[in-house]
Amino acid sequence: MTDSTVWWLIAGSLVAAELMTGTFYLLMLATGMAAAAIAAHLGATFTVEVVVAAMVGGGSVVAWRAYKQKMPSAPPAGANHDVNLDVGETVHVEALNPDGTGEVKYRGAQWQISLMPGAAPLPGTYVIVEVVGSRLVVRKV
């Protein structure tokens, strides 16, 4: 079996493992193995192939890690519109308790609401910023 065939088999195995585990880093390592296979096709020595695999695979992992560190983290599930479609919807609040809590009819049911910290308890239109259990956390529009 040629070196390139071995590198392609390793790359394929890493892709299969990534599909089973969902670990994106294995896909980055697979790119390194594919680069080593291409180097083998071009006639590189085994040492050069290993260095290419390490540089491309390791470089991909480091680059992806640096990219992920720069990206802001996703909000918690209760405040993430991608997870909870109530986030961003508006509700009309008729009355609030002095402590900033109250009840509102939303989607055909009574919900407990609480204001964001520091907000004045005034009636009006509010937007849902987070859902905590059966309580809506809201802020004034």
mmCIF file of the C-alpha atoms, coordinates in Angstrom:
data_MODEL
# 
_entry.id   MODEL 
# 
loop_
_atom_site.group_PDB 
_atom_site.id 
_atom_site.type_symbol 
_atom_site.label_atom_id 
_atom_site.label_alt_id 
_atom_site.label_comp_id 
_atom_site.label_asym_id 
_atom_site.label_entity_id 
_atom_site.label_seq_id 
_atom_site.pdbx_PDB_ins_code 
_atom_site.Cartn_x 
_atom_site.Cartn_y 
_atom_site.Cartn_z 
_atom_site.occupancy 
_atom_site.B_iso_or_equiv 
_atom_site.pdbx_formal_charge 
_atom_site.auth_seq_id 
_atom_site.auth_comp_id 
_atom_site.auth_asym_id 
_atom_site.auth_atom_id 
_atom_site.pdbx_PDB_model_num 
ATOM 1   C CA . MET A 1 1   ? 0.000   0.000  0.000  1.00 0.00 ? 1   MET A CA 1 
ATOM 2   C CA . THR A 1 2   ? 1.401   3.417  -0.918 1.00 0.00 ? 2   THR A CA 1 
ATOM 3   C CA . ASP A 1 3   ? 1.910   6.259  1.540  1.00 0.00 ? 3   ASP A CA 1 
ATOM 4   C CA . SER A 1 4   ? -0.815  8.326  -0.085 1.00 0.00 ? 4   SER A CA 1 
ATOM 5   C CA . THR A 1 5   ? -3.346  5.522  0.338  1.00 0.00 ? 5   THR A CA 1 
ATOM 6   C CA . VAL A 1 6   ? -2.525  5.271  4.046  1.00 0.00 ? 6   VAL A CA 1 
ATOM 7   C CA . TRP A 1 7   ? -2.893  9.044  4.481  1.00 0.00 ? 7   TRP A CA 1 
ATOM 8   C CA . TRP A 1 8   ? -6.258  9.010  2.658  1.00 0.00 ? 8   TRP A CA 1 
ATOM 9   C CA . LEU A 1 9   ? -7.471  6.124  4.853  1.00 0.00 ? 9   LEU A CA 1 
ATOM 10  C CA . ILE A 1 10  ? -6.446  7.993  8.003  1.00 0.00 ? 10  ILE A CA 1 
ATOM 11  C CA . ALA A 1 11  ? -8.177  11.149 6.731  1.00 0.00 ? 11  ALA A CA 1 
ATOM 12  C CA . GLY A 1 12  ? -11.337 9.176  5.963  1.00 0.00 ? 12  GLY A CA 1 
ATOM 13  C CA . SER A 1 13  ? -11.245 7.540  9.396  1.00 0.00 ? 13  SER A CA 1 
ATOM 14  C CA . LEU A 1 14  ? -10.964 10.947 11.053 1.00 0.00 ? 14  LEU A CA 1 
ATOM 15  C CA . VAL A 1 15  ? -13.920 12.256 9.037  1.00 0.00 ? 15  VAL A CA 1 
ATOM 16  C CA . ALA A 1 16  ? -15.968 9.183  10.045 1.00 0.00 ? 16  ALA A CA 1 
ATOM 17  C CA . ALA A 1 17  ? -15.002 9.689  13.699 1.00 0.00 ? 17  ALA A CA 1 
ATOM 18  C CA . GLU A 1 18  ? -15.959 13.358 13.429 1.00 0.00 ? 18  GLU A CA 1 
ATOM 19  C CA . LEU A 1 19  ? -19.379 12.411 12.053 1.00 0.00 ? 19  LEU A CA 1 
ATOM 20  C CA . MET A 1 20  ? -19.948 10.066 14.999 1.00 0.00 ? 20  MET A CA 1 
ATOM 21  C CA . THR A 1 21  ? -18.711 12.437 17.711 1.00 0.00 ? 21  THR A CA 1 
ATOM 22  C CA . GLY A 1 22  ? -19.472 15.890 16.314 1.00 0.00 ? 22  GLY A CA 1 
ATOM 23  C CA . THR A 1 23  ? -15.981 17.095 17.215 1.00 0.00 ? 23  THR A CA 1 
ATOM 24  C CA . PHE A 1 24  ? -15.072 19.673 14.600 1.00 0.00 ? 24  PHE A CA 1 
ATOM 25  C CA . TYR A 1 25  ? -11.380 19.444 15.551 1.00 0.00 ? 25  TYR A CA 1 
ATOM 26  C CA . LEU A 1 26  ? -11.171 15.954 14.031 1.00 0.00 ? 26  LEU A CA 1 
ATOM 27  C CA . LEU A 1 27  ? -12.180 17.474 10.711 1.00 0.00 ? 27  LEU A CA 1 
ATOM 28  C CA . MET A 1 28  ? -9.302  19.935 11.005 1.00 0.00 ? 28  MET A CA 1 
ATOM 29  C CA . LEU A 1 29  ? -6.891  17.050 11.651 1.00 0.00 ? 29  LEU A CA 1 
ATOM 30  C CA . ALA A 1 30  ? -8.348  15.249 8.625  1.00 0.00 ? 30  ALA A CA 1 
ATOM 31  C CA . THR A 1 31  ? -7.366  18.227 6.464  1.00 0.00 ? 31  THR A CA 1 
ATOM 32  C CA . GLY A 1 32  ? -3.791  17.699 7.643  1.00 0.00 ? 32  GLY A CA 1 
ATOM 33  C CA . MET A 1 33  ? -3.926  14.037 6.653  1.00 0.00 ? 33  MET A CA 1 
ATOM 34  C CA . ALA A 1 34  ? -5.349  14.967 3.243  1.00 0.00 ? 34  ALA A CA 1 
ATOM 35  C CA . ALA A 1 35  ? -2.522  17.484 2.789  1.00 0.00 ? 35  ALA A CA 1 
ATOM 36  C CA . ALA A 1 36  ? -0.026  14.721 3.626  1.00 0.00 ? 36  ALA A CA 1 
ATOM 37  C CA . ALA A 1 37  ? -1.696  12.454 1.053  1.00 0.00 ? 37  ALA A CA 1 
ATOM 38  C CA . ILE A 1 38  ? -1.329  15.172 -1.579 1.00 0.00 ? 38  ILE A CA 1 
ATOM 39  C CA . ALA A 1 39  ? 2.315   15.597 -0.590 1.00 0.00 ? 39  ALA A CA 1 
ATOM 40  C CA . ALA A 1 40  ? 2.769   11.833 -1.037 1.00 0.00 ? 40  ALA A CA 1 
ATOM 41  C CA . HIS A 1 41  ? 1.180   12.050 -4.492 1.00 0.00 ? 41  HIS A CA 1 
ATOM 42  C CA . LEU A 1 42  ? 3.712   14.772 -5.339 1.00 0.00 ? 42  LEU A CA 1 
ATOM 43  C CA . GLY A 1 43  ? 6.572   12.466 -4.348 1.00 0.00 ? 43  GLY A CA 1 
ATOM 44  C CA . ALA A 1 44  ? 7.556   13.890 -0.950 1.00 0.00 ? 44  ALA A CA 1 
ATOM 45  C CA . THR A 1 45  ? 9.488   11.761 1.520  1.00 0.00 ? 45  THR A CA 1 
ATOM 46  C CA . PHE A 1 46  ? 7.722   10.275 4.535  1.00 0.00 ? 46  PHE A CA 1 
ATOM 47  C CA . THR A 1 47  ? 9.342   12.842 6.836  1.00 0.00 ? 47  THR A CA 1 
ATOM 48  C CA . VAL A 1 48  ? 8.022   15.707 4.714  1.00 0.00 ? 48  VAL A CA 1 
ATOM 49  C CA . GLU A 1 49  ? 4.575   14.097 4.645  1.00 0.00 ? 49  GLU A CA 1 
ATOM 50  C CA . VAL A 1 50  ? 4.504   13.902 8.453  1.00 0.00 ? 50  VAL A CA 1 
ATOM 51  C CA . VAL A 1 51  ? 5.630   17.532 8.745  1.00 0.00 ? 51  VAL A CA 1 
ATOM 52  C CA . VAL A 1 52  ? 2.953   18.613 6.248  1.00 0.00 ? 52  VAL A CA 1 
ATOM 53  C CA . ALA A 1 53  ? 0.292   16.654 8.179  1.00 0.00 ? 53  ALA A CA 1 
ATOM 54  C CA . ALA A 1 54  ? 1.383   18.219 11.458 1.00 0.00 ? 54  ALA A CA 1 
ATOM 55  C CA . MET A 1 55  ? 1.636   21.756 10.085 1.00 0.00 ? 55  MET A CA 1 
ATOM 56  C CA . VAL A 1 56  ? -1.670  21.749 8.185  1.00 0.00 ? 56  VAL A CA 1 
ATOM 57  C CA . GLY A 1 57  ? -3.670  19.735 10.739 1.00 0.00 ? 57  GLY A CA 1 
ATOM 58  C CA . GLY A 1 58  ? -2.182  21.445 13.779 1.00 0.00 ? 58  GLY A CA 1 
ATOM 59  C CA . GLY A 1 59  ? -2.334  24.840 12.100 1.00 0.00 ? 59  GLY A CA 1 
ATOM 60  C CA . SER A 1 60  ? -6.002  24.303 11.286 1.00 0.00 ? 60  SER A CA 1 
ATOM 61  C CA . VAL A 1 61  ? -6.761  23.391 14.897 1.00 0.00 ? 61  VAL A CA 1 
ATOM 62  C CA . VAL A 1 62  ? -4.887  26.444 16.220 1.00 0.00 ? 62  VAL A CA 1 
ATOM 63  C CA . ALA A 1 63  ? -6.542  28.743 13.674 1.00 0.00 ? 63  ALA A CA 1 
ATOM 64  C CA . TRP A 1 64  ? -10.028 27.404 14.478 1.00 0.00 ? 64  TRP A CA 1 
ATOM 65  C CA . ARG A 1 65  ? -9.407  27.734 18.213 1.00 0.00 ? 65  ARG A CA 1 
ATOM 66  C CA . ALA A 1 66  ? -8.246  31.344 17.775 1.00 0.00 ? 66  ALA A CA 1 
ATOM 67  C CA . TYR A 1 67  ? -11.317 32.096 15.657 1.00 0.00 ? 67  TYR A CA 1 
ATOM 68  C CA . LYS A 1 68  ? -13.661 30.610 18.268 1.00 0.00 ? 68  LYS A CA 1 
ATOM 69  C CA . GLN A 1 69  ? -11.969 32.609 21.050 1.00 0.00 ? 69  GLN A CA 1 
ATOM 70  C CA . LYS A 1 70  ? -12.641 35.870 19.165 1.00 0.00 ? 70  LYS A CA 1 
ATOM 71  C CA . MET A 1 71  ? -16.307 35.081 18.506 1.00 0.00 ? 71  MET A CA 1 
ATOM 72  C CA . PRO A 1 72  ? -18.776 36.147 21.223 1.00 0.00 ? 72  PRO A CA 1 
ATOM 73  C CA . SER A 1 73  ? -20.340 33.249 23.071 1.00 0.00 ? 73  SER A CA 1 
ATOM 74  C CA . ALA A 1 74  ? -23.988 32.456 22.439 1.00 0.00 ? 74  ALA A CA 1 
ATOM 75  C CA . PRO A 1 75  ? -26.477 33.743 25.004 1.00 0.00 ? 75  PRO A CA 1 
ATOM 76  C CA . PRO A 1 76  ? -28.009 31.178 27.369 1.00 0.00 ? 76  PRO A CA 1 
ATOM 77  C CA . ALA A 1 77  ? -30.869 29.119 25.933 1.00 0.00 ? 77  ALA A CA 1 
ATOM 78  C CA . GLY A 1 78  ? -33.538 31.166 27.741 1.00 0.00 ? 78  GLY A CA 1 
ATOM 79  C CA . ALA A 1 79  ? -32.291 34.388 26.125 1.00 0.00 ? 79  ALA A CA 1 
ATOM 80  C CA . ASN A 1 80  ? -31.364 32.977 22.705 1.00 0.00 ? 80  ASN A CA 1 
ATOM 81  C CA . HIS A 1 81  ? -33.919 33.640 19.957 1.00 0.00 ? 81  HIS A CA 1 
ATOM 82  C CA . ASP A 1 82  ? -32.542 30.664 17.992 1.00 0.00 ? 82  ASP A CA 1 
ATOM 83  C CA . VAL A 1 83  ? -33.596 28.359 20.848 1.00 0.00 ? 83  VAL A CA 1 
ATOM 84  C CA . ASN A 1 84  ? -36.616 30.155 22.302 1.00 0.00 ? 84  ASN A CA 1 
ATOM 85  C CA . LEU A 1 85  ? -38.830 31.930 19.793 1.00 0.00 ? 85  LEU A CA 1 
ATOM 86  C CA . ASP A 1 86  ? -40.542 33.985 22.530 1.00 0.00 ? 86  ASP A CA 1 
ATOM 87  C CA . VAL A 1 87  ? -37.395 36.098 22.930 1.00 0.00 ? 87  VAL A CA 1 
ATOM 88  C CA . GLY A 1 88  ? -37.907 39.370 21.078 1.00 0.00 ? 88  GLY A CA 1 
ATOM 89  C CA . GLU A 1 89  ? -41.720 39.208 21.115 1.00 0.00 ? 89  GLU A CA 1 
ATOM 90  C CA . THR A 1 90  ? -43.681 42.075 22.634 1.00 0.00 ? 90  THR A CA 1 
ATOM 91  C CA . VAL A 1 91  ? -46.257 41.966 25.425 1.00 0.00 ? 91  VAL A CA 1 
ATOM 92  C CA . HIS A 1 92  ? -48.542 44.664 26.776 1.00 0.00 ? 92  HIS A CA 1 
ATOM 93  C CA . VAL A 1 93  ? -48.352 44.998 30.558 1.00 0.00 ? 93  VAL A CA 1 
ATOM 94  C CA . GLU A 1 94  ? -51.377 46.569 32.232 1.00 0.00 ? 94  GLU A CA 1 
ATOM 95  C CA . ALA A 1 95  ? -50.011 46.758 35.786 1.00 0.00 ? 95  ALA A CA 1 
ATOM 96  C CA . LEU A 1 96  ? -46.845 45.899 37.693 1.00 0.00 ? 96  LEU A CA 1 
ATOM 97  C CA . ASN A 1 97  ? -46.093 45.391 41.355 1.00 0.00 ? 97  ASN A CA 1 
ATOM 98  C CA . PRO A 1 98  ? -43.678 47.854 42.974 1.00 0.00 ? 98  PRO A CA 1 
ATOM 99  C CA . ASP A 1 99  ? -40.967 45.151 42.958 1.00 0.00 ? 99  ASP A CA 1 
ATOM 100 C CA . GLY A 1 100 ? -41.138 44.911 39.136 1.00 0.00 ? 100 GLY A CA 1 
ATOM 101 C CA . THR A 1 101 ? -43.096 41.660 38.934 1.00 0.00 ? 101 THR A CA 1 
ATOM 102 C CA . GLY A 1 102 ? -46.555 41.004 37.616 1.00 0.00 ? 102 GLY A CA 1 
ATOM 103 C CA . GLU A 1 103 ? -48.686 38.896 35.322 1.00 0.00 ? 103 GLU A CA 1 
ATOM 104 C CA . VAL A 1 104 ? -49.471 39.186 31.649 1.00 0.00 ? 104 VAL A CA 1 
ATOM 105 C CA . LYS A 1 105 ? -51.601 37.213 29.223 1.00 0.00 ? 105 LYS A CA 1 
ATOM 106 C CA . TYR A 1 106 ? -49.333 35.895 26.471 1.00 0.00 ? 106 TYR A CA 1 
ATOM 107 C CA . ARG A 1 107 ? -50.050 33.141 23.930 1.00 0.00 ? 107 ARG A CA 1 
ATOM 108 C CA . GLY A 1 108 ? -53.378 32.389 25.594 1.00 0.00 ? 108 GLY A CA 1 
ATOM 109 C CA . ALA A 1 109 ? -51.984 31.808 29.086 1.00 0.00 ? 109 ALA A CA 1 
ATOM 110 C CA . GLN A 1 110 ? -51.101 33.817 32.187 1.00 0.00 ? 110 GLN A CA 1 
ATOM 111 C CA . TRP A 1 111 ? -47.352 34.308 32.597 1.00 0.00 ? 111 TRP A CA 1 
ATOM 112 C CA . GLN A 1 112 ? -45.370 35.715 35.476 1.00 0.00 ? 112 GLN A CA 1 
ATOM 113 C CA . ILE A 1 113 ? -43.168 38.618 34.383 1.00 0.00 ? 113 ILE A CA 1 
ATOM 114 C CA . SER A 1 114 ? -40.259 40.442 35.921 1.00 0.00 ? 114 SER A CA 1 
ATOM 115 C CA . LEU A 1 115 ? -38.487 43.556 34.749 1.00 0.00 ? 115 LEU A CA 1 
ATOM 116 C CA . MET A 1 116 ? -34.817 43.804 33.918 1.00 0.00 ? 116 MET A CA 1 
ATOM 117 C CA . PRO A 1 117 ? -32.850 45.120 36.917 1.00 0.00 ? 117 PRO A CA 1 
ATOM 118 C CA . GLY A 1 118 ? -33.018 48.893 37.282 1.00 0.00 ? 118 GLY A CA 1 
ATOM 119 C CA . ALA A 1 119 ? -36.197 49.373 35.226 1.00 0.00 ? 119 ALA A CA 1 
ATOM 120 C CA . ALA A 1 120 ? -39.109 51.433 36.554 1.00 0.00 ? 120 ALA A CA 1 
ATOM 121 C CA . PRO A 1 121 ? -42.344 49.423 37.075 1.00 0.00 ? 121 PRO A CA 1 
ATOM 122 C CA . LEU A 1 122 ? -44.580 51.296 34.628 1.00 0.00 ? 122 LEU A CA 1 
ATOM 123 C CA . PRO A 1 123 ? -47.375 49.828 32.473 1.00 0.00 ? 123 PRO A CA 1 
ATOM 124 C CA . GLY A 1 124 ? -46.868 49.721 28.732 1.00 0.00 ? 124 GLY A CA 1 
ATOM 125 C CA . THR A 1 125 ? -45.353 47.666 25.934 1.00 0.00 ? 125 THR A CA 1 
ATOM 126 C CA . TYR A 1 126 ? -42.383 45.460 26.793 1.00 0.00 ? 126 TYR A CA 1 
ATOM 127 C CA . VAL A 1 127 ? -40.160 43.115 24.832 1.00 0.00 ? 127 VAL A CA 1 
ATOM 128 C CA . ILE A 1 128 ? -39.263 39.655 26.138 1.00 0.00 ? 128 ILE A CA 1 
ATOM 129 C CA . VAL A 1 129 ? -35.508 39.338 26.674 1.00 0.00 ? 129 VAL A CA 1 
ATOM 130 C CA . GLU A 1 130 ? -35.399 35.974 28.453 1.00 0.00 ? 130 GLU A CA 1 
ATOM 131 C CA . VAL A 1 131 ? -37.632 33.098 29.485 1.00 0.00 ? 131 VAL A CA 1 
ATOM 132 C CA . VAL A 1 132 ? -36.822 31.516 32.853 1.00 0.00 ? 132 VAL A CA 1 
ATOM 133 C CA . GLY A 1 133 ? -39.130 28.558 33.436 1.00 0.00 ? 133 GLY A CA 1 
ATOM 134 C CA . SER A 1 134 ? -42.642 30.032 33.286 1.00 0.00 ? 134 SER A CA 1 
ATOM 135 C CA . ARG A 1 135 ? -41.439 33.587 33.948 1.00 0.00 ? 135 ARG A CA 1 
ATOM 136 C CA . LEU A 1 136 ? -40.807 36.183 31.259 1.00 0.00 ? 136 LEU A CA 1 
ATOM 137 C CA . VAL A 1 137 ? -38.022 38.689 31.832 1.00 0.00 ? 137 VAL A CA 1 
ATOM 138 C CA . VAL A 1 138 ? -38.946 41.893 29.981 1.00 0.00 ? 138 VAL A CA 1 
ATOM 139 C CA . ARG A 1 139 ? -37.603 45.359 29.208 1.00 0.00 ? 139 ARG A CA 1 
ATOM 140 C CA . LYS A 1 140 ? -39.447 48.506 28.152 1.00 0.00 ? 140 LYS A CA 1 
ATOM 141 C CA . VAL A 1 141 ? -39.645 49.130 24.388 1.00 0.00 ? 141 VAL A CA 1 
# 
